[in-house]
Amino acid sequence: MVNDNGDDGKTEESKSWRPKNAAKAREILYRFVVRARRVEAHSMVRDHSVEKYVNPSMRVEYKEGQPVRIKYIMPDQEIFESLAARTRPCILASEPIYLDKVFSSINSLLNGRQLDEKSSDLLNACRTGFENLRDKNGGTSYSVQIYDKDGSPESEAMSDLLVGDGWLYSDLVHANPKGDKAEAARLPYLDRYFAGTSFFSTLAIVIVQTLKLVTDLNGRFGLGIDERAWKEQVVLTDGEDDGIVSQKMVLLPYDTKLLEGVDPSTLPGAVDATSLTEIQRVIQPNSAAEAVFLHGEETIGEFHAIHSWKDGVLTVMIADALLLEFDTTKKQGSNVYVNGRLTGDVEAVERLLPTVRRSDRVVVTIPCGEGGNLYAVCPLPVAADGMEADDPEQGKTDCPKGDDKVSAKEGR
């Protein structure tokens, strides 16, 4: 059993440990279910490859004229280390989900109720598997001993379980092995890792089998474990592993004081980092523009915008929702043509559409330096009422229609 504090004299809690009450037992099993589901979700468990490494396997290779080679059969180290890390709390006596505590909590909540033969056998098998891992001598598959060049032993024989235990402590977690772990650390890393693979493969299977038992017993006997233990997210799901999230993120000036109950986006200097328009205005201030929606002389709404120039085309994006492309290569006099369309940001489009539908034109103001501004004016056709937020292409229109023109002029 792993002793996380390095004190080899205190490696085992009393087997008489019992949860102080039913609530404590349920808490332990809740935590165990969440952690065990993480183990169950590991790729080596899902594809059953972990079962291949439970029993240490070696291949002896003979080639004429060459010395005999003994090759260990081991999993990819980086992948296996993640599995060992997920199982680790179940083998630490200081952890609330140490498996002895889990088994005791099961018994406590059963409160004397008898299990059927299948469930009883599974519980006993899980207990025995765990006890074998703790017994560094009785449950061993093989032993390793260090000899000097003359064939004299330099160490006591160490079981594979002892060496595997030491691999987690010395190589994966800590750097101060003591006692038996320090002795195991004298072995080559290859031997330590090889022993660790069978140790933690066995532990992973015991954990998953115990999870199945707890799930079954909770359903049949109503142990009262909070159902959220089986619903809580324990790993990234498909679509999340690319890091994309939908939540809003706000950037605030350094040393801004956050007040409880106050929306951070309302604080001075707040920037919505999930908005392309807002973050672009911060990264490239010279791309900033302002858009005012009007109906007659009435101001319907004012929004932030960004702009860029390329090959004679001025592109303006308003509030992540509306793209306007002013094509100066088709300029007639002081007027240019513009194409307008909604973006694919459904939420942004839904926020802007009510304003668009009440307006007959939008005026975009672009600072030109030295106090000057460029004004781009685009009439908004009645067809804008047909634009729908869930279909960015619907309502795509060439603006203006007929003989109407869009003006672009400078002013101060």
C-alpha positions in Angstrom: 0.0 0.0 0.0 1.3 3.4 -0.9 2.2 5.6 2.0 2.1 9.2 0.8 3.8 10.8 3.7 7.0 8.7 3.4 6.7 7.3 6.9 7.1 3.6 6.4 6.2 2.9 10.0 2.6 4.1 9.4 1.5 2.5 6.2 -1.7 1.0 7.2 -4.9 2.2 9.0 -6.6 -0.2 11.3 -8.9 -2.7 9.7 -11.4 -1.9 12.3 -12.1 1.5 10.7 -15.8 2.2 10.3 -17.6 5.3 9.1 -19.0 7.2 12.1 -22.5 7.3 10.6 -24.5 6.6 7.5 -24.0 10.2 6.2 -20.2 9.7 6.3 -20.5 6.3 4.5 -22.6 7.9 1.7 -20.1 10.7 1.4 -17.2 8.3 1.0 -19.1 6.3 -1.6 -20.1 9.4 -3.5 -16.5 10.5 -3.8 -15.5 6.9 -4.7 -18.1 6.7 -7.5 -16.9 10.0 -9.0 -13.2 8.9 -9.0 -14.0 5.4 -10.1 -15.9 6.8 -13.1 -12.7 8.6 -14.1 -10.8 5.3 -14.0 -13.6 3.6 -15.9 -13.4 6.4 -18.6 -9.7 5.9 -19.2 -8.8 4.7 -22.7 -7.0 1.6 -21.4 -10.0 0.5 -19.4 -12.5 1.3 -22.2 -10.6 -0.8 -24.7 -9.8 -3.5 -22.1 -6.1 -3.3 -22.9 -5.4 -2.8 -19.2 -6.3 -6.5 -18.7 -3.3 -7.4 -20.8 -0.9 -6.1 -18.1 -2.4 -7.5 -14.9 -0.2 -10.5 -15.1 3.5 -9.5 -15.7 4.5 -10.8 -19.2 8.0 -11.3 -20.6 9.2 -12.5 -23.9 12.4 -14.5 -24.2 14.1 -14.1 -27.5 16.7 -16.6 -28.8 18.9 -15.7 -31.9 21.8 -17.8 -33.0 25.1 -16.3 -32.2 23.5 -13.7 -29.9 22.9 -13.6 -26.1 19.4 -14.4 -24.9 17.2 -11.3 -24.6 14.4 -10.9 -22.1 11.8 -8.3 -23.2 9.2 -6.9 -20.9 5.7 -6.4 -22.3 4.6 -2.9 -21.1 2.1 -0.3 -22.1 2.9 3.2 -23.4 4.4 5.0 -20.4 2.6 8.4 -20.8 -0.8 6.8 -21.2 -0.2 4.4 -18.3 1.0 7.1 -16.0 -2.4 8.9 -16.4 -4.2 5.7 -15.4 -2.0 5.2 -12.4 -2.7 8.8 -11.3 -6.4 8.3 -11.5 -6.2 5.2 -9.3 -3.8 6.6 -6.8 -6.3 8.0 -4.2 -7.8 4.5 -3.8 -4.5 3.0 -2.5 -3.6 5.8 -0.1 -4.7 5.2 3.5 -4.9 9.0 4.1 -7.5 9.5 1.3 -11.2 9.3 2.0 -11.7 6.8 -0.9 -9.0 4.4 0.2 -10.6 1.1 -0.7 -10.7 -0.3 2.8 -12.9 2.7 3.7 -15.0 2.1 0.6 -15.6 -1.6 1.6 -16.4 -0.6 5.2 -18.9 2.0 4.0 -20.6 -0.6 1.8 -21.0 -2.9 4.8 -22.2 0.0 7.0 -25.0 1.0 4.6 -26.0 -2.6 4.0 -26.7 -2.8 7.7 -26.8 -6.6 7.9 -28.8 -7.2 4.7 -27.6 -10.3 2.9 -26.2 -10.2 -0.6 -27.0 -12.7 -3.3 -24.3 -15.1 -4.3 -23.1 -13.1 -7.3 -22.8 -9.8 -5.4 -21.2 -11.5 -2.5 -18.6 -13.2 -4.7 -17.9 -9.9 -6.4 -17.4 -8.0 -3.1 -15.1 -10.7 -1.9 -13.1 -10.7 -5.1 -12.6 -7.0 -4.9 -11.6 -7.2 -1.3 -9.1 -10.0 -2.0 -7.7 -8.2 -5.0 -7.0 -5.2 -2.9 -5.6 -7.1 0.0 -3.2 -8.9 -2.4 -1.9 -5.5 -3.5 -1.3 -4.5 0.1 0.5 -7.7 0.9 3.8 -7.2 -0.7 4.8 -10.8 -0.1 1.7 -13.0 -0.2 0.4 -11.6 -3.5 3.6 -11.5 -5.4 4.0 -12.7 -9.0 7.8 -12.6 -9.0 10.7 -11.2 -7.0 13.7 -9.0 -7.9 17.1 -9.0 -6.1 20.2 -7.0 -6.7 23.5 -8.9 -7.0 27.1 -7.5 -7.4 29.4 -8.6 -10.2 30.6 -11.5 -8.2 27.1 -12.9 -7.7 26.7 -11.9 -4.1 23.3 -10.4 -3.1 23.3 -6.7 -2.3 19.7 -6.5 -1.3 16.8 -8.5 0.0 14.5 -10.1 -2.5 11.8 -7.5 -3.4 8.4 -8.5 -4.6 7.0 -7.0 -7.8 4.2 -5.4 -5.7 6.8 -3.7 -3.5 8.7 -2.5 -6.6 5.5 -1.3 -8.3 4.4 0.5 -5.2 7.8 2.2 -5.1 7.5 3.2 -8.8 4.5 5.3 -8.1 6.0 6.9 -5.0 9.6 7.5 -6.2 9.2 8.0 -10.0 5.7 9.4 -10.5 4.8 11.4 -7.4 7.7 12.1 -5.0 11.4 12.4 -4.9 12.3 11.3 -1.4 11.9 7.5 -1.1 12.5 6.0 2.3 12.8 2.4 3.6 11.6 -0.2 1.2 10.8 2.4 -1.5 14.4 3.6 -1.3 15.6 0.0 -1.8 13.3 -0.4 -4.8 14.7 2.9 -6.2 18.1 1.2 -6.6 16.6 -1.0 -9.4 16.8 0.2 -13.0 13.9 2.3 -14.1 12.8 -0.3 -16.5 12.3 -2.8 -13.7 10.4 -0.3 -11.6 8.1 0.7 -14.4 7.5 -2.9 -15.4 6.4 -3.8 -11.9 4.2 -0.7 -11.7 2.3 -1.7 -14.8 0.9 -4.9 -13.2 0.3 -3.3 -9.8 -1.8 -0.4 -11.1 -3.5 -2.4 -13.9 -4.8 -4.7 -11.2 -5.8 -1.8 -9.0 -7.7 -0.2 -11.9 -9.7 -3.4 -12.5 -10.5 -3.7 -8.7 -11.7 -0.1 -8.7 -14.0 -0.6 -11.8 -15.4 -3.8 -10.4 -16.1 -2.1 -7.1 -17.8 0.7 -8.9 -20.1 -1.8 -10.7 -20.9 -3.4 -7.3 -21.7 0.0 -5.6 -23.9 1.0 -8.6 -25.8 -2.2 -8.4 -26.3 -2.2 -4.6 -27.4 1.4 -4.6 -30.1 0.6 -7.1 -31.3 -2.6 -5.4 -31.0 -1.6 -1.8 -31.4 2.1 -1.9 -28.2 3.0 -0.2 -29.0 6.7 -0.5 -25.9 7.8 -2.5 -26.5 11.1 -4.2 -27.4 10.3 -7.8 -25.2 13.2 -8.9 -22.2 11.0 -8.3 -23.1 9.2 -11.6 -23.9 12.4 -13.4 -21.0 14.6 -12.4 -18.6 15.3 -15.3 -15.3 13.5 -14.8 -13.6 13.8 -18.2 -13.8 15.9 -21.3 -16.5 14.8 -23.7 -16.4 14.8 -27.5 -16.5 18.4 -28.6 -14.9 19.8 -25.4 -11.4 18.4 -26.0 -10.7 21.2 -28.5 -11.0 23.8 -25.7 -14.0 25.5 -27.1 -16.5 26.8 -24.5 -19.7 28.8 -24.7 -19.4 30.7 -21.5 -18.7 34.4 -21.5 -15.2 35.5 -20.5 -14.5 39.1 -19.4 -11.1 40.8 -19.3 -10.7 43.5 -16.7 -7.9 46.0 -16.0 -5.2 44.9 -13.6 -6.1 45.4 -9.9 -9.8 45.7 -10.6 -11.7 44.9 -7.4 -14.4 42.3 -7.9 -17.5 42.9 -5.8 -19.9 40.0 -4.8 -23.1 40.1 -6.8 -21.8 42.5 -9.4 -21.7 41.4 -13.0 -18.0 41.9 -14.0 -19.0 42.9 -17.5 -20.5 46.1 -16.1 -17.3 47.3 -14.4 -15.2 50.1 -16.0 -12.8 48.9 -18.6 -14.4 45.4 -19.0 -13.9 43.7 -22.3 -15.9 40.8 -23.5 -13.1 38.4 -24.7 -15.6 36.1 -26.3 -16.6 38.8 -28.7 -14.5 39.1 -31.9 -15.5 42.7 -32.2 -14.6 43.7 -28.7 -11.3 41.8 -28.5 -10.2 43.0 -31.9 -10.8 46.6 -30.7 -8.4 45.9 -27.8 -5.7 44.1 -29.8 -5.9 46.5 -32.8 -7.3 49.9 -31.6 -7.0 51.3 -35.1 -9.6 48.8 -36.3 -12.3 50.3 -34.1 -15.4 51.9 -35.6 -18.8 53.0 -34.3 -22.2 52.0 -35.8 -25.4 54.1 -35.2 -28.7 52.7 -36.4 -31.3 55.4 -37.3 -34.9 55.7 -38.3 -35.4 59.1 -39.7 -33.8 61.4 -37.2 -34.4 58.9 -34.3 -31.4 56.9 -33.0 -32.5 53.3 -32.6 -29.2 51.9 -31.3 -25.5 52.4 -31.1 -23.0 49.5 -31.3 -19.3 48.8 -31.4 -17.8 47.8 -34.8 -14.5 46.9 -36.4 -13.2 47.5 -39.9 -10.5 46.6 -42.4 -9.5 47.5 -45.9 -8.4 45.0 -48.6 -8.2 45.5 -52.4 -10.5 48.5 -52.3 -13.2 46.9 -50.2 -14.0 48.3 -46.8 -15.3 45.5 -44.5 -17.2 46.5 -41.4 -18.5 44.0 -38.7 -21.0 45.4 -36.3 -21.5 43.7 -32.9 -20.4 40.3 -34.2 -23.7 40.1 -36.1 -23.7 42.1 -39.3 -21.1 42.3 -42.0 -21.1 45.2 -44.5 -18.7 45.2 -47.5 -18.3 48.6 -49.1 -16.8 48.0 -52.6 -15.0 51.2 -53.6 -14.0 49.6 -56.9 -17.6 50.1 -58.1 -17.7 53.7 -57.0 -19.9 56.0 -59.0 -19.2 59.6 -58.0 -19.2 59.8 -54.2 -21.3 56.6 -53.9 -20.2 53.0 -53.6 -22.1 49.7 -53.5 -22.3 47.5 -50.4 -23.2 43.9 -49.7 -24.7 43.0 -46.3 -25.2 39.7 -44.5 -25.7 38.3 -41.1 -22.8 36.3 -39.5 -23.1 32.8 -38.1 -23.0 34.0 -34.5 -26.7 33.2 -33.7 -26.7 34.8 -30.3 -25.2 38.1 -31.6 -27.6 38.2 -34.5 -30.6 37.7 -32.2 -29.4 40.6 -30.1 -29.0 42.9 -33.1 -31.9 42.0 -35.3 -34.6 44.0 -33.3 -32.5 47.1 -33.8 -32.0 46.4 -37.5 -35.7 45.8 -38.1 -36.6 49.2 -36.6 -34.0 51.1 -38.6 -33.9 52.5 -42.1 -30.2 53.1 -42.3 -26.9 52.5 -40.4 -24.1 55.1 -40.2 -20.6 53.7 -39.6 -18.0 56.2 -38.2 -14.3 55.3 -38.8 -11.7 57.6 -37.2 -9.1 58.7 -39.8 -6.6 60.4 -37.5 -6.0 64.1 -36.9 -9.6 64.5 -35.8 -11.1 63.4 -39.1 -13.7 60.6 -39.7 -14.9 58.5 -42.6 -18.6 58.1 -42.6 -20.2 55.1 -44.4 -24.0 55.2 -44.7 -26.0 52.1 -45.7 -29.8 52.1 -46.2 -31.4 49.1 -44.6 -34.1 47.7 -46.9 -37.4 46.5 -45.8 -36.2 43.0 -46.6 -34.2 43.1 -43.4 -37.5 42.0 -41.7 -37.0 38.6 -43.4 -33.6 38.0 -41.8 -33.7 35.1 -39.3 -31.0 34.5 -36.6 -31.0 30.8 -37.1 -30.2 31.0 -40.8 -27.3 33.5 -41.5 -27.8 33.2 -45.3 -31.5 34.1 -45.3 -32.0 37.8 -45.9 -28.6 38.1 -47.7 -29.0 41.2 -49.8 -27.2 43.5 -52.1 -27.6 46.9 -50.8 -28.7 49.3 -52.3 -31.5 48.3 -54.6 -32.2 49.9 -57.9 -30.9 53.5 -58.2 -30.3 53.9 -54.4 -26.6 54.5 -53.6 -24.6 54.2 -50.5 -22.5 57.2 -49.7 -19.0 57.2 -48.2 -17.6 60.6 -47.3 -15.1 62.2 -45.1 -15.8 64.8 -42.5 -14.4 66.6 -39.5 
